[in-house]
Amino acid sequence: MLQEGLADIARGATKTGPAQYAIQWSKNNPRMAAQTGALLGPTTQPSQGSGGGLLSPLPSKPKKYVGDKAVRMVSRMLRRPLTLAEGRVVMEEGYVDGTYRDTVRTPTHPIGVLTGGVGQTGKWIAKGFEAAFEEHVRRAKTRIPNLSNLPEGLQAELIQSEYRGSLGQSKDTVDYINEGKYREAAKEYLDNEEYKKPSTSKGIKRRMEALANSLKLYAAPTNDEEYGAHTP
């Protein structure tokens, strides 16, 4: 029932805007609104003293949080600390307490893709960050079966790369990782058209470099003590 409520809000928000639809939906579904409010984020907590669990008005323009602030907001929303991998994803993606159209324009999305939460699109807006995160972990494990046996820091970088969609763009990088050739994987990962483009943002390049550096660090024999015994 709770997931149905979240899905209703996500569908309606695409037509009327998140603020107006969430308020109207909460009035029509007061019992479900009381359950849903805590999961929608800090700006949609049930109103104090409302008795019916109505959602407080949302800002007309969603607010975006980045870096440590984004991590704190998502941790607060989930009511628990984030794992290292979750934290890396949120640090890179940021958190938006509503929905917006991203700036990428394509023939299939001429006005941009509807995005919300932690870079979530499509059905994942309604399903929530935890479900979206676990789906990307599943995809990363499909590409790299040994993922769970790698150092936690490297796992986190691989997952944040998968979450963005970068990891799957280079089959050679994935093959090198699966063969234990981490230096080669790092070099191949940055031998990438998007990375080499002058127009690519510094943030995206830094995010890609984070994985490449983690791969090189794991390959370096001088870091065996930090990562655990390993022979590439």
C-alpha positions in Angstrom: 0.0 0.0 0.0 2.8 2.4 0.9 4.6 1.7 -2.5 1.3 2.4 -4.3 1.1 5.7 -2.6 4.6 6.7 -3.6 3.9 5.6 -7.2 0.7 7.6 -7.2 2.6 10.7 -6.1 5.3 10.2 -8.7 2.8 9.7 -11.5 0.8 12.7 -10.5 3.8 14.9 -10.0 4.8 14.5 -13.7 1.5 16.1 -14.7 0.8 18.8 -12.1 4.1 19.3 -10.3 5.3 17.6 -7.1 4.0 20.3 -4.7 0.5 20.7 -5.9 -0.1 17.0 -6.5 1.4 15.8 -3.2 -0.8 18.2 -1.2 -4.0 17.2 -3.0 -3.1 13.5 -2.8 -2.5 13.7 0.9 -6.0 15.2 1.4 -7.6 12.4 -0.6 -5.5 9.7 1.2 -4.9 10.8 4.7 -4.2 7.4 6.2 -1.6 6.5 3.5 -0.2 10.0 3.7 0.7 9.4 7.3 2.8 6.4 6.3 4.3 8.0 3.2 5.3 11.4 4.5 8.4 10.2 6.3 9.8 8.6 3.1 9.3 11.5 0.8 12.0 13.6 2.4 12.4 16.4 5.0 10.2 18.9 3.0 7.2 16.6 3.0 6.9 15.5 6.7 3.4 15.3 8.1 2.1 18.6 9.4 2.3 18.9 13.2 -1.2 18.7 14.8 -2.9 17.9 11.5 -4.4 14.8 13.0 -4.7 13.3 9.5 -1.1 13.0 8.6 -1.4 15.6 5.8 1.8 16.5 4.0 3.3 19.9 4.6 3.4 22.1 1.4 6.4 21.4 -0.7 8.6 24.2 -2.2 7.5 25.2 -5.7 11.1 24.6 -6.8 12.9 21.4 -5.6 16.0 22.0 -3.5 19.2 20.2 -4.4 21.7 19.2 -1.8 25.3 18.2 -2.7 28.2 16.6 -1.0 28.0 16.0 2.8 24.7 17.8 3.0 23.2 15.4 0.5 24.5 12.4 2.6 23.0 13.9 5.7 19.6 14.4 4.1 19.4 10.9 2.7 20.5 9.4 5.9 17.8 11.4 7.7 15.2 10.3 5.2 16.2 6.6 5.6 16.6 7.0 9.3 20.0 5.2 9.4 23.6 5.8 8.5 24.5 5.1 4.8 26.9 2.4 3.8 30.2 3.5 2.2 28.9 2.6 -1.3 25.6 4.4 -0.7 27.5 7.4 0.6 29.7 7.6 -2.5 26.7 7.4 -4.8 24.9 10.2 -2.9 28.1 12.3 -2.7 28.4 12.2 -6.5 24.7 12.3 -7.4 23.4 14.7 -4.8 19.9 14.7 -3.5 16.8 16.6 -4.7 13.7 16.8 -2.5 11.4 16.7 -5.5 11.5 16.2 -9.2 13.0 18.1 -12.1 14.0 17.8 -15.7 17.6 17.2 -16.3 19.6 19.3 -18.7 20.4 16.4 -21.1 18.3 16.7 -24.3 17.9 13.7 -26.6 15.5 12.8 -29.5 13.5 10.6 -27.1 13.6 13.1 -24.3 13.5 16.6 -25.9 12.7 18.3 -22.7 15.0 16.3 -20.5 14.4 13.2 -18.3 12.3 13.5 -15.2 14.6 13.0 -12.3 14.2 13.0 -8.5 15.8 11.9 -5.2 19.3 10.6 -5.8 19.5 10.8 -9.6 16.5 8.4 -9.9 14.5 8.3 -13.1 11.5 6.4 -14.4 10.0 3.8 -12.0 12.9 4.3 -9.6 11.6 7.7 -8.5 8.6 5.9 -6.9 10.5 2.9 -5.7 13.0 5.0 -3.7 16.8 5.3 -3.4 17.3 2.0 -1.5 15.6 0.0 -4.3 17.5 2.0 -7.0 20.8 1.4 -5.3 20.3 -2.3 -4.8 19.4 -2.6 -8.5 22.7 -1.0 -9.5 24.6 -3.3 -7.1 22.9 -6.2 -8.8 24.0 -4.9 -12.2 27.6 -4.4 -11.0 27.7 -7.9 -9.6 26.5 -9.2 -13.0 29.4 -7.5 -14.7 31.9 -8.3 -12.0 31.0 -11.6 -10.2 33.8 -11.2 -7.7 32.6 -7.7 -6.7 31.8 -8.7 -3.1 35.4 -10.0 -2.5 37.0 -6.7 -3.6 38.0 -4.1 -1.0 35.1 -2.1 0.3 36.5 1.2 -1.1 36.9 -0.3 -4.6 33.4 -1.8 -4.4 32.1 1.6 -3.6 33.7 3.3 -6.6 32.6 0.5 -9.0 29.0 0.9 -7.7 29.0 4.6 -8.0 30.3 4.2 -11.6 27.6 1.7 -12.4 24.9 4.0 -10.8 25.9 6.7 -13.3 26.1 4.3 -16.2 29.8 4.6 -16.9 31.0 1.1 -15.9 28.9 -0.7 -18.5 30.2 1.6 -21.3 33.6 -0.2 -21.4 33.5 -3.9 -21.8 37.4 -3.9 -22.0 37.5 -2.3 -18.5 35.2 -4.9 -17.1 37.1 -7.7 -18.7 40.4 -6.4 -17.3 38.9 -6.2 -13.8 37.6 -9.7 -14.0 41.0 -10.9 -15.1 42.6 -9.1 -12.1 44.5 -6.7 -14.4 43.6 -3.6 -12.3 46.3 -1.2 -13.8 45.1 -2.0 -17.3 41.5 -1.5 -16.2 42.3 1.9 -14.8 44.0 3.0 -18.0 41.3 1.6 -20.2 38.5 3.2 -18.1 39.9 6.7 -18.8 40.6 6.0 -22.4 37.0 7.2 -22.9 35.5 9.7 -25.3 33.4 11.4 -22.6 36.4 11.7 -20.3 38.6 13.2 -23.1 36.0 15.8 -24.2 36.9 19.4 -23.2 33.2 20.1 -22.7 32.8 17.3 -20.1 32.4 18.8 -16.6 35.2 18.6 -14.1 32.8 16.8 -11.7 32.2 14.0 -14.1 35.9 13.7 -14.9 36.7 13.7 -11.2 34.1 11.0 -10.6 35.7 8.8 -13.3 39.2 9.5 -11.9 38.1 8.3 -8.5 37.4 4.8 -9.9 40.6 4.8 -11.9 42.7 5.8 -8.9 41.0 3.2 -6.7 41.8 0.5 -9.3 45.5 1.6 -9.4 45.7 1.7 -5.7 44.5 -1.8 -5.4 47.0 -3.0 -8.0 49.9 -1.3 -6.2 51.8 -3.9 -4.1 52.8 -1.2 -1.6 49.1 -1.0 -0.6 48.7 -4.7 0.3 48.6 -3.8 4.0 45.8 -1.4 3.5 43.7 -3.6 1.2 44.7 -7.0 2.3 47.1 -9.5 0.6 46.6 -9.5 -3.1 48.7 -10.5 -6.1 47.4 -8.9 -9.4 
